[in-house]
């Protein structure tokens, strides 16, 4: 299985990569299959069935609306987030779904959007889409949203395939140990090795342009987060804080408050809050590697670009490539899905990736980079995914800010060492996988345990 940096970093919309981006992609794929088989014009009804975590927190995460947008032919990287609410309102008023953007089909929300209290095999984030003709079922497909916007169908799931891409990479690795060995053997930095692998799919110019596009969207997301104020949607009455914090930092009028560390930390908090408030509001952002943890990697990169006067676009490219190397390891050997292993798979993976990216641009050896990632992930082990009200707000927004600061500290600690350490990144990733397997389902993005329940009790 070959994983590209552009698989781990996707332009999408909030609030969830596995619950919003994935379901929208799955529904769009379903429509594409119908169109390819020339079934679109024969369809008289479409039924949506959401299972497991998609059902438990689907409404709060916007899974139901995301599926509808996908059925209308939209893709998460192209859709205008502002268009979703009015189009859903129009559908509810008319009872008509424009399938694939061209075929009007009756849609009764209460009948055709089914949130089921059961799980399907393979993964908790499951959905089935059924297209009916006049007198019979024309097509039925089941999809699994396995984290980070990745989607697999039932055939892939049965075969144990997360991805069908079997491209042969010049430096293929499935463990941190293999990655380090390849770097030593060929005299490569981690970002250089990742760039060589990416050239299997794209030219170097295309890779650079694509990564800088991701950075542009990250910057735009932060800018939007700094100008929007008020309450976040969903009913919890969570107040946006980024804009107010930004004004406060600007009014100080000095680069430092009480030493550079405290000042920098506030800016890191600001960037993470801005991204995750935009995500919670359903705005445009970059899945990195998930939406629930989307603020960490951009916050650390913003921190580096702001506080390093010599920072340049090459650093952006190298940061994202190095971060992706660790994301590949987490994806291959554990999971980046909160519904599968808890928030350790989302925030923990993102923290490790950000630590690795920062270490890379600060001149770390491959061994120091691996140490930075290990520190970042190790100190997120056991983190549960228990969003209050099924919304990606509490504790998700603050959790990104805390993990972004933790990633910076992890990189700094690793750079003070020589790369030698007691527990390897491979062992920590395996521990994350095993801890997720032992974790009770109520702590894995179902809002049936942890803080989600404590908030109700209070």
PyMOL commands that set and color helices and strands:
alter all, ss='L'
color gray80, all
select helices_A, chain A and resi 5-8+17-36+40-42+52-56+58-61+63-71+83-94+109-112+154-158+176-186+190-198+204-227+242-252+260-280+294-307+313-333+338-341+343-345+347-361+366-378+388-390+396-415+425-438+441-443+451-457
alter helices_A, ss='H'
color red, helices_A
select strands_A, chain A and resi 9-13+45-51+96-99+103-106+113-115+125-132+137-147+150-153+284-288
alter strands_A, ss='S'
color yellow, strands_A
deselect
rebuild
show_as cartoon
